[in-house]
Amino acid sequence: MKVYGGIIFDEKGISTTLRGMHMQQTIINTVNKNVLGFGKVGYQRSVPVISSFSEVIGVHAYSEAKDTSIGRVRATDNPLDLALACEGYFQYKTPYGIKLTRDGRFKLDKHGNLLTLEGHKVMNIGGQPMKLKNYPEDLKKIRVSHEGDITYLDQDKGKYISFGRLSVVSNDGSYVKDVDVRQGYTEDSNVRLNTEVMQLVPIRRNFEANRQLFIAQNDKLSKTIQELGRP
């Protein structure tokens, strides 16, 4: 603010401080989301990405990218638990379209449809729901290859019966060439809590510095207006 027989209000200081706090709060929200996703199977952490001129355009310079590193793989006793030891996602069908997930905790309904825990149909490589016709009562007889082929050994016929191959795609929908499916495993999230906590330290310090600067700027502006209002 400058006074030359009149008032010219320069908003750059306060608005830049506000944009800084808004940006830092957005980053904190992303970190909080990662912390909440720590216990979710197959969750991939979000990575804050800040482009140039963020001090001018604020949160419009902010975006997120996915950390596609693989989380820790944990063994289970369920033959329908599948983990991806490669980059990629399983596809499943919802009323709102095809979705992607790394959570391979699947189940079967009475019709043999392979479902997610939420009851959505898992897709095969042909773009159709994966259906296991006449599957054995003992689910441990079902075999899933590293390529995602689902089969079981028919003792009467003495041969393996194929149910098809699971669809594993990248985030742009293209099929993954080198698929590595692990049967009887689940993948933990790739979030490391110590990394997220350490990331918060400088962000919180920057937010506090901007907050103190905003308070000082606001106090000066208030005093100036009070002085100008005096007779």
CORDA-V174073 format. One record per residue. SS is DSSP state (hx for helix, st for strand, lp for the rest). PSI is psi as a letter, one per 40 degrees, with the letter a starting at -180 (999 if undefined). D_CENTER is the distance of its C-alpha to the mean C-alpha in whole Angstrom. Layout:
ss=SS psi=PSI d_center=D_CENTER
ss=SS psi=PSI d_center=D_CENTER
This chain:
ss=lp psi=h d_center=44
ss=st psi=i d_center=48
ss=st psi=h d_center=51
ss=lp psi=g d_center=54
ss=lp psi=e d_center=56
ss=lp psi=a d_center=53
ss=st psi=h d_center=49
ss=st psi=h d_center=46
ss=lp psi=h d_center=43
ss=lp psi=h d_center=40
ss=lp psi=e d_center=37
ss=hx psi=d d_center=35
ss=hx psi=d d_center=35
ss=hx psi=d d_center=34
ss=hx psi=d d_center=31
ss=hx psi=d d_center=30
ss=hx psi=d d_center=29
ss=hx psi=d d_center=28
ss=hx psi=d d_center=25
ss=hx psi=d d_center=25
ss=hx psi=d d_center=24
ss=hx psi=d d_center=22
ss=hx psi=d d_center=20
ss=hx psi=d d_center=19
ss=hx psi=d d_center=18
ss=hx psi=d d_center=15
ss=hx psi=d d_center=14
ss=hx psi=d d_center=15
ss=hx psi=d d_center=13
ss=hx psi=d d_center=10
ss=hx psi=d d_center=11
ss=hx psi=d d_center=12
ss=hx psi=d d_center=9
ss=hx psi=d d_center=8
ss=hx psi=d d_center=11
ss=hx psi=d d_center=11
ss=lp psi=e d_center=8
ss=lp psi=d d_center=11
ss=lp psi=e d_center=13
ss=lp psi=h d_center=10
ss=lp psi=h d_center=11
ss=lp psi=e d_center=9
ss=lp psi=h d_center=6
ss=lp psi=h d_center=5
ss=lp psi=i d_center=5
ss=st psi=i d_center=5
ss=st psi=h d_center=9
ss=st psi=h d_center=12
ss=st psi=h d_center=14
ss=st psi=h d_center=17
ss=lp psi=a d_center=20
ss=lp psi=i d_center=24
ss=lp psi=f d_center=26
ss=hx psi=d d_center=23
ss=hx psi=e d_center=26
ss=hx psi=d d_center=28
ss=hx psi=e d_center=25
ss=hx psi=b d_center=23
ss=hx psi=e d_center=19
ss=hx psi=e d_center=20
ss=hx psi=e d_center=20
ss=st psi=h d_center=16
ss=st psi=i d_center=13
ss=st psi=i d_center=9
ss=st psi=i d_center=9
ss=st psi=h d_center=6
ss=lp psi=h d_center=8
ss=lp psi=e d_center=9
ss=lp psi=i d_center=12
ss=lp psi=h d_center=13
ss=lp psi=i d_center=13
ss=lp psi=h d_center=16
ss=st psi=h d_center=18
ss=st psi=h d_center=20
ss=st psi=i d_center=23
ss=lp psi=i d_center=23
ss=lp psi=e d_center=27
ss=lp psi=h d_center=25
ss=lp psi=e d_center=26
ss=lp psi=e d_center=23
ss=st psi=h d_center=20
ss=st psi=h d_center=19
ss=st psi=i d_center=17
ss=st psi=h d_center=16
ss=lp psi=f d_center=17
ss=lp psi=i d_center=16
ss=lp psi=i d_center=14
ss=lp psi=i d_center=13
ss=st psi=i d_center=12
ss=st psi=i d_center=14
ss=st psi=i d_center=15
ss=st psi=i d_center=17
ss=st psi=h d_center=19
ss=st psi=i d_center=18
ss=lp psi=e d_center=21
ss=lp psi=e d_center=19
ss=st psi=a d_center=18
ss=st psi=h d_center=16
ss=st psi=i d_center=13
ss=st psi=i d_center=11
ss=st psi=i d_center=10
ss=lp psi=e d_center=10
ss=lp psi=h d_center=12
ss=lp psi=f d_center=15
ss=st psi=g d_center=17
ss=lp psi=i d_center=20
ss=st psi=i d_center=23
ss=st psi=i d_center=26
ss=lp psi=a d_center=28
ss=lp psi=e d_center=32
ss=lp psi=e d_center=32
ss=lp psi=e d_center=30
ss=st psi=h d_center=27
ss=st psi=h d_center=24
ss=st psi=i d_center=21
ss=lp psi=i d_center=18
ss=lp psi=d d_center=18
ss=lp psi=e d_center=18
ss=lp psi=e d_center=21
ss=lp psi=i d_center=19
ss=st psi=h d_center=21
ss=st psi=i d_center=20
ss=st psi=i d_center=21
ss=st psi=i d_center=23
ss=lp psi=e d_center=24
ss=lp psi=e d_center=26
ss=lp psi=e d_center=24
ss=lp psi=i d_center=25
ss=st psi=h d_center=24
ss=lp psi=h d_center=25
ss=st psi=h d_center=28
ss=lp psi=g d_center=30
ss=lp psi=h d_center=34
ss=lp psi=f d_center=36
ss=lp psi=i d_center=34
ss=lp psi=i d_center=35
ss=lp psi=d d_center=36
ss=lp psi=h d_center=35
ss=hx psi=e d_center=31
ss=hx psi=e d_center=31
ss=hx psi=e d_center=33
ss=st psi=h d_center=31
ss=st psi=h d_center=29
ss=st psi=h d_center=26
ss=lp psi=i d_center=27
ss=lp psi=d d_center=25
ss=lp psi=e d_center=25
ss=lp psi=e d_center=23
ss=st psi=h d_center=27
ss=st psi=h d_center=28
ss=st psi=i d_center=31
ss=st psi=i d_center=34
ss=st psi=h d_center=37
ss=st psi=h d_center=40
ss=lp psi=d d_center=43
ss=lp psi=d d_center=45
ss=lp psi=e d_center=45
ss=lp psi=f d_center=44
ss=st psi=i d_center=41
ss=st psi=h d_center=37
ss=st psi=h d_center=36
ss=st psi=h d_center=33
ss=st psi=e d_center=30
ss=st psi=a d_center=29
ss=st psi=h d_center=25
ss=st psi=i d_center=22
ss=lp psi=h d_center=20
ss=st psi=h d_center=17
ss=st psi=i d_center=16
ss=lp psi=i d_center=14
ss=lp psi=e d_center=11
ss=lp psi=e d_center=15
ss=lp psi=e d_center=16
ss=lp psi=i d_center=19
ss=st psi=h d_center=20
ss=lp psi=h d_center=19
ss=lp psi=d d_center=23
ss=lp psi=g d_center=22
ss=lp psi=i d_center=21
ss=lp psi=g d_center=21
ss=st psi=h d_center=20
ss=st psi=h d_center=21
ss=st psi=h d_center=23
ss=lp psi=f d_center=23
ss=st psi=i d_center=20
ss=st psi=i d_center=17
ss=st psi=h d_center=14
ss=lp psi=i d_center=13
ss=lp psi=i d_center=10
ss=lp psi=f d_center=10
ss=lp psi=h d_center=10
ss=lp psi=h d_center=14
ss=hx psi=d d_center=15
ss=hx psi=d d_center=18
ss=hx psi=d d_center=16
ss=hx psi=d d_center=14
ss=hx psi=d d_center=18
ss=hx psi=d d_center=20
ss=hx psi=d d_center=17
ss=hx psi=d d_center=18
ss=hx psi=d d_center=22
ss=hx psi=d d_center=23
ss=hx psi=d d_center=21
ss=hx psi=d d_center=23
ss=hx psi=d d_center=26
ss=hx psi=d d_center=25
ss=hx psi=d d_center=25
ss=hx psi=d d_center=28
ss=hx psi=d d_center=30
ss=hx psi=d d_center=29
ss=hx psi=d d_center=30
ss=hx psi=d d_center=33
ss=hx psi=d d_center=34
ss=hx psi=d d_center=33
ss=hx psi=d d_center=36
ss=hx psi=d d_center=38
ss=hx psi=d d_center=38
ss=hx psi=d d_center=38
ss=hx psi=d d_center=41
ss=hx psi=d d_center=43
ss=hx psi=d d_center=43
ss=hx psi=d d_center=44
ss=hx psi=d d_center=47
ss=hx psi=d d_center=48
ss=hx psi=d d_center=48
ss=hx psi=d d_center=50
ss=hx psi=d d_center=52
ss=hx psi=d d_center=53
ss=hx psi=e d_center=53
ss=lp psi=i d_center=56
ss=lp psi=999 d_center=60
